[in-house]
Amino acid sequence: MGSPNRGPHGLSPEPTGSPIHGQVQRPPSLSSRRSHGQLGLSPGVHLPSPPPPAQSHPENQGRVRPSDPSGPLLAQKGLVLRSGPSQQSRSLAPPPGLRPSDARPNPPPGPSLPQFDGLAIETLILQRKGFSPDVIRTMMAARRPISSKTYHCVWKTFKDWCDNAGHPFRAFSLPRLLSFLQSGLSKGLSLGSLKSQISALSVLFQRRLATIPDIATFLQGVSRLHPPFRDPVPPWDLNLVLTVLQGPPFEPLGSIPLMWLTWKTVFLLAISSARRVSEISALSHLQPYLVFHSDRAVLRTVPSFVPKVGTSFHINQDITIPSFCPQPSSPREVALHALDPVRALKFYLHRTQDIRQSSSLFILPTGSQKGSPASKATLSRWIKEAIRRAYIAKGRPPPLHIRAHSTRGISTSWAFRNRASAEQVCKAATWASIHSFTKFYRFEDFAASDAHFGRKVLQAAVA
């Protein structure tokens, strides 16, 4: 359907209207497509009334309701529709070599649907509270980017659920919220995931949802129906991996492929420090962020790095990597010296010095981006690959669903088993208290020991 007055190529003339944050360009449409009056905008969008169309389709009645109680919260950048190709950009003359019958104009793209923009929604929430743009930028920096991304994904999931059920997205309703959480529980979400959704929706509705008695009762019921179970068996065998790392194909470090050296070095650094992959990705090979001593290497993250917990304790922690059997005097000690993370790090720096294009400690050893910094995802993949290759070399099937983050739990558990003190473990893993360890891993109260944390982890090879 469309206006009977059409321009060349069957295009309807563009109507004019009041601007919404600037002129909104409506893409031209062919006679076989819907007119712009049929664009499915979100119910919360307030648009000026367009001129009455020549015809009206029943499904469009009530599509835009100026009195919608949800308000214009969804008026974000996704609503600024991308304009289609202009009429002037269409060539009237056919290209050389084409018959006139083949010179058909390309059909214009369909109208862009509004995209969900959580950042714009959060900005609008704070604007409605009267905060200035500078204050809003500072407040939105309170969360890590990955946390904000997670929150916005929850909002979109909640909006899709509301749309499917015919509920307004912005209107808070406790029964509706609990129904949403129940739908997630029915799909297999864990208690932790439901708590994350509550935290995200607390920001959306500007309410402390977790303190509402009915929500607390619901979460208590979830914990009883689906109690959190922690598998007492580690997801992979540290002893097996360390045994394989002592010989081929991970030795000798001077001649094995650089990729294998990279896998081994990253893995040894991860388990001997119990640090997160995000921290390992923020290390540098330059001084003063890497200093070698006779019995250890001391690393620090670059100043631009913001840790998961941005306190002075977490930001200013040194990462101390121990040497292991630095002066071997027996065949057994020679084999254990192959697990020395300081030795592996020195070999790695020497063999990558000619391809370096970055000050980052770990770089890509191959490919078109050779010498560039390795991302967190790449470092995680390398840690998992070291474990997988060790199992294959041992003739064992690799474990399924290996997570790079598991190095933190396994390394701290082995350190405790070898009688490292609680203080040593907390400092190595940058835990402010032992609560994080006792919550997720078995805790045994061994006597304090002067042994270094990293050496205690590496002693798994001789257990």
C-alpha positions in Angstrom: 0.0 0.0 0.0 1.2 3.5 -0.4 0.5 6.9 -1.8 -0.8 7.0 -5.4 1.7 9.7 -6.2 5.0 8.0 -6.9 8.3 9.2 -8.1 10.5 7.5 -10.7 11.4 3.8 -9.9 8.1 3.4 -8.0 9.4 5.3 -4.9 7.0 7.1 -2.6 7.9 10.7 -1.8 9.4 11.1 1.7 6.9 12.7 4.1 8.0 15.4 6.5 7.5 15.4 10.2 8.7 16.9 13.5 12.3 16.0 14.4 13.1 13.5 17.2 16.6 14.4 18.4 17.2 15.6 14.9 15.5 14.6 11.7 14.5 11.0 11.5 15.1 9.7 8.0 12.5 7.2 6.8 13.8 4.9 4.2 12.0 4.9 0.9 9.9 1.9 0.1 8.6 0.1 -2.9 5.0 -0.4 -3.7 5.3 -4.0 -2.6 6.6 -3.1 0.8 4.8 -1.6 3.8 4.7 2.1 4.2 6.5 3.8 7.1 3.2 4.0 9.0 3.6 0.2 9.6 7.0 0.3 11.3 6.8 -1.7 14.5 8.2 0.6 17.1 8.4 -0.2 20.8 5.3 0.8 22.8 7.3 3.2 24.9 8.3 5.4 21.9 6.5 8.7 21.6 6.3 9.9 18.0 4.3 12.9 16.7 1.1 11.9 14.9 2.0 11.3 11.2 -0.3 12.5 8.4 -3.2 10.0 7.9 -2.2 7.4 5.4 -4.3 6.6 2.3 -5.1 3.2 3.8 -4.7 1.6 7.2 -4.0 -2.0 8.1 -5.8 -3.4 11.1 -2.6 -4.7 12.7 -1.3 -1.2 13.0 -4.2 0.1 15.0 -2.8 1.2 18.4 0.8 0.5 17.5 1.9 3.9 18.9 0.2 5.0 22.1 1.2 8.5 23.4 -0.4 7.7 26.7 1.6 4.5 27.3 2.6 4.5 31.0 5.9 3.0 30.3 7.2 6.4 29.1 9.9 7.2 26.5 12.5 5.0 28.3 13.3 3.1 25.1 14.1 6.3 23.1 17.6 5.4 22.5 20.0 5.5 19.6 18.4 2.4 18.1 15.4 4.5 17.3 17.3 6.8 14.9 16.6 4.8 11.9 19.3 4.5 9.3 18.2 6.1 6.1 18.1 4.0 3.0 20.0 4.9 -0.2 18.9 8.3 -1.5 17.1 8.6 -4.8 20.0 10.5 -6.2 22.3 7.6 -5.6 20.3 5.4 -7.9 21.7 5.4 -11.4 19.2 5.9 -14.2 21.4 4.7 -16.9 22.3 1.0 -17.0 25.9 0.0 -16.7 27.8 -0.7 -19.9 27.3 -4.2 -21.2 23.8 -4.6 -19.6 20.6 -4.8 -21.5 17.9 -2.4 -20.5 15.9 -5.3 -19.2 18.7 -6.2 -16.7 19.1 -2.7 -15.4 16.7 -3.0 -12.5 17.3 -0.8 -9.4 18.3 -2.7 -6.3 15.5 -3.0 -3.8 16.1 -0.7 -0.9 16.8 -2.3 2.5 13.8 -2.7 4.8 13.4 -0.3 7.7 15.8 -0.8 10.6 14.0 -2.1 13.8 14.8 -0.3 17.1 17.8 -1.9 18.8 17.9 -2.4 22.5 20.5 -0.1 24.0 21.0 -0.7 27.7 23.6 2.0 28.0 21.1 4.6 26.7 18.4 3.3 29.1 20.8 3.5 32.1 21.8 7.0 31.0 18.1 8.1 30.8 17.4 6.6 34.3 20.1 8.8 35.8 19.1 11.8 33.7 15.6 11.6 35.1 17.1 11.8 38.6 18.6 15.2 37.7 22.2 14.3 37.4 24.6 16.1 35.1 26.3 14.3 32.2 29.7 14.4 34.0 28.1 12.9 37.1 26.4 10.2 35.0 29.7 9.3 33.4 31.4 8.9 36.8 28.5 6.9 38.2 28.4 4.5 35.3 32.1 3.8 35.7 31.3 2.2 39.1 30.8 -1.1 37.4 33.2 -3.0 35.3 32.3 -3.0 31.6 31.6 -6.7 31.6 29.3 -6.3 34.6 27.4 -3.5 32.7 27.2 -5.7 29.7 25.7 -8.5 31.8 23.2 -6.2 33.4 22.1 -4.9 30.0 21.7 -8.5 28.7 19.4 -9.3 31.6 17.3 -6.2 30.9 16.9 -7.2 27.3 15.9 -10.7 28.4 13.4 -9.3 30.8 12.0 -6.9 28.1 11.6 -9.8 25.6 9.8 -11.8 28.3 7.5 -8.9 29.0 6.8 -8.4 25.3 5.9 -12.0 24.8 3.6 -12.0 27.9 2.1 -8.6 27.0 3.4 -6.8 30.1 4.8 -3.3 30.1 8.5 -3.4 30.4 9.0 -0.4 32.7 6.1 -0.9 35.2 7.4 -2.6 38.3 5.3 -5.5 39.6 6.5 -7.9 42.2 4.3 -10.8 41.0 5.5 -10.2 37.5 9.1 -10.1 38.6 8.8 -13.3 40.5 7.1 -14.9 37.5 10.1 -13.9 35.4 12.5 -15.4 37.9 10.4 -18.6 38.0 10.7 -18.9 34.2 14.4 -18.7 34.5 14.5 -21.3 37.2 12.3 -23.6 35.0 14.9 -23.2 32.3 17.7 -24.4 34.6 19.2 -21.2 35.9 21.2 -21.6 39.1 20.7 -19.7 42.3 23.7 -17.5 41.5 22.3 -16.6 38.0 19.0 -15.7 39.6 20.8 -13.5 42.1 22.6 -11.8 39.2 19.3 -11.1 37.5 17.9 -9.5 40.7 21.0 -7.3 40.9 20.6 -6.2 37.3 16.9 -5.5 37.7 17.5 -3.6 40.9 19.4 -1.0 38.8 16.7 -0.9 36.2 13.9 -0.3 38.7 16.1 1.7 41.1 15.0 -0.5 44.0 16.8 -2.8 46.4 15.0 -5.9 45.2 17.0 -8.4 47.3 15.7 -6.8 50.5 12.1 -7.3 49.6 10.8 -10.2 51.8 9.0 -12.0 49.1 12.0 -12.1 46.9 14.2 -13.3 49.8 11.7 -16.0 50.4 11.7 -17.0 46.8 15.5 -17.3 46.8 15.5 -19.3 50.0 13.1 -21.7 48.3 15.4 -22.0 45.3 18.3 -22.9 47.6 16.3 -25.7 49.1 14.8 -27.0 45.9 18.2 -26.8 44.1 20.9 -26.7 46.7 24.3 -25.5 45.3 26.5 -28.6 44.8 30.2 -28.3 44.6 31.9 -31.3 43.1 34.6 -32.5 45.5 36.7 -33.9 42.6 38.8 -31.3 40.8 37.9 -30.8 37.1 41.4 -31.9 36.0 44.5 -33.6 37.5 47.2 -31.0 38.3 49.7 -33.8 39.1 49.2 -35.4 35.6 49.7 -32.0 33.9 52.8 -31.1 35.8 54.3 -34.6 35.1 53.9 -34.1 31.4 55.3 -30.6 31.5 58.6 -32.0 32.7 59.5 -33.6 29.4 58.6 -33.8 25.7 56.6 -32.4 24.0 57.0 -29.5 26.4 60.8 -29.8 26.6 63.5 -28.7 25.8 62.4 -25.1 25.9 65.1 -23.9 23.6 63.9 -26.0 20.6 60.2 -26.9 21.0 57.8 -24.9 18.9 57.1 -21.4 20.2 53.4 -22.1 20.6 54.2 -25.0 23.0 56.5 -22.8 25.0 53.8 -20.2 25.2 51.2 -22.7 26.4 53.6 -24.0 29.1 54.7 -20.5 30.3 51.2 -19.1 30.6 50.0 -22.2 32.4 52.9 -22.2 34.9 52.5 -18.5 35.6 48.7 -19.0 36.2 49.0 -21.9 38.6 52.0 -20.6 40.5 50.4 -17.2 41.0 46.7 -18.1 41.3 45.9 -14.9 39.4 43.0 -14.2 37.1 43.5 -14.2 33.4 42.5 -10.5 33.3 45.6 -9.8 35.6 47.9 -11.9 33.5 46.8 -10.0 30.4 47.8 -6.8 32.0 51.4 -7.8 32.7 54.4 -6.2 30.9 57.9 -7.4 30.0 59.4 -4.0 30.7 60.8 -2.8 34.0 59.7 -1.9 36.6 56.7 -4.2 35.9 58.9 -7.3 35.6 62.0 -7.7 37.8 64.1 -10.9 38.0 65.8 -11.8 41.2 68.0 -14.8 42.0 65.2 -16.9 43.4 62.0 -15.3 42.0 60.5 -12.9 39.5 58.3 -10.0 40.6 55.6 -8.7 38.3 53.1 -5.9 38.5 50.1 -5.0 36.3 50.4 -1.9 34.3 48.9 1.3 35.8 46.0 1.4 33.3 44.7 -1.9 34.5 41.6 -1.9 36.7 41.2 -5.2 38.6 37.9 -6.8 39.4 38.0 -5.3 42.9 39.4 -1.8 42.6 40.8 -1.4 46.1 44.3 -0.4 47.0 45.0 -4.0 48.3 44.1 -5.4 44.9 45.7 -2.8 42.7 49.1 -2.6 44.4 49.7 -6.3 44.9 53.0 -7.7 43.5 52.8 -11.0 41.7 55.7 -13.1 42.9 56.7 -16.1 40.8 59.1 -18.5 42.5 62.0 -20.3 41.0 61.8 -24.1 41.5 64.9 -26.2 42.1 67.1 -23.5 40.6 70.3 -25.4 41.1 69.4 -29.1 40.5 71.9 -31.6 41.7 70.2 -34.9 40.9 68.1 -36.3 38.0 65.0 -35.8 40.0 65.7 -32.2 40.7 66.6 -31.7 37.0 63.2 -32.9 36.1 61.5 -30.7 38.7 63.5 -27.7 37.4 61.6 -28.1 34.2 58.6 -26.8 36.1 60.4 -23.6 37.1 58.1 -20.7 35.9 61.0 -18.2 36.1 63.1 -20.4 33.8 60.1 -20.7 31.4 59.5 -17.0 31.5 63.2 -16.2 30.6 63.1 -18.6 27.7 59.8 -17.1 26.5 61.1 -13.6 26.6 64.3 -14.6 24.8 62.5 -16.4 22.0 59.9 -13.7 21.4 62.2 -10.7 21.5 62.5 -10.5 17.7 58.8 -10.5 17.0 57.6 -8.2 19.7 55.4 -5.3 18.7 54.0 -4.6 22.1 55.1 -4.1 25.7 52.6 -6.8 26.9 54.2 -9.8 28.5 52.3 -12.4 26.4 52.0 -11.8 22.6 50.7 -13.8 19.7 53.5 -16.1 18.4 52.0 -16.7 14.9 49.5 -15.4 12.4 48.9 -12.1 10.8 48.9 -10.3 14.2 52.2 -11.9 15.3 53.8 -9.9 18.0 50.6 -8.2 19.1 49.2 -8.4 22.7 47.3 -11.6 23.5 43.8 -11.0 24.7 42.2 -12.4 27.8 40.2 -14.9 25.6 43.4 -16.0 24.0 45.2 -16.5 27.3 42.3 -18.5 28.6 42.5 -20.7 25.5 46.2 -21.2 25.9 45.8 -22.4 29.5 43.1 -24.8 28.5 45.2 -26.0 25.6 48.2 -26.8 27.9 45.9 -29.0 30.0 44.4 -30.6 27.0 47.7 -31.4 25.3 49.1 -32.8 28.6 46.2 -35.3 28.7 46.7 -36.3 25.1 50.4 -36.8 25.6 49.6 -39.0 28.6 47.2 -41.1 26.4 44.2 -39.9 28.4 41.0 -38.3 27.0 41.0 -34.6 27.9 38.4 -33.4 30.4 35.3 -31.8 29.1 34.4 -28.2 29.8 37.8 -27.1 31.1 37.8 -23.5 32.4 40.9 -21.4 32.6 39.6 -19.9 35.9 39.9 -23.3 37.5 43.6 -22.8 37.9 42.8 -20.5 40.9 40.8 -23.0 42.8 43.1 -26.0 42.0 46.3 -24.1 42.8 45.0 -22.7 46.1 43.7 -26.1 47.1 47.0 -27.8 46.4 48.8 -25.1 48.4 46.6 -25.8 51.4 47.2 -29.5 51.0 50.9 -28.8 51.2 50.4 -26.7 54.3 50.7 -23.2 53.0 49.1 -20.7 55.4 45.8 -19.0 54.9 47.6 -15.7 54.7 49.8 -16.9 51.9 46.9 -18.2 49.9 44.9 -15.1 50.4 47.7 -12.8 49.4 48.6 -14.9 46.3 45.0 -15.0 45.1 44.3 -11.4 46.1 41.5 -12.4 48.4 40.9 -10.0 51.3 39.8 -12.9 53.5 39.7 -16.7 53.5 35.9 -16.6 53.0 36.2 -16.8 49.2 38.3 -20.0 49.5 36.1 -21.7 52.1 33.0 -20.9 50.1 34.1 -22.6 46.9 36.8 -25.0 47.9 37.4 -27.4 50.8 39.4 -25.8 53.6 41.6 -27.7 56.0 43.3 -25.8 58.8 46.9 -26.8 58.4 49.7 -25.2 60.4 51.4 -22.1 59.0 54.5 -22.7 56.9 57.2 -20.5 55.6 57.1 -22.2 52.2 56.4 -19.9 49.4 52.9 -20.2 47.8 54.1 -21.0 44.3 56.5 -23.7 45.5 53.7 -25.4 47.4 51.6 -25.5 44.2 54.5 -27.0 42.2 55.0 -29.7 44.8 51.9 -31.3 43.4 54.4 -32.9 40.9 56.0 -34.9 43.7 52.8 -35.7 45.7 
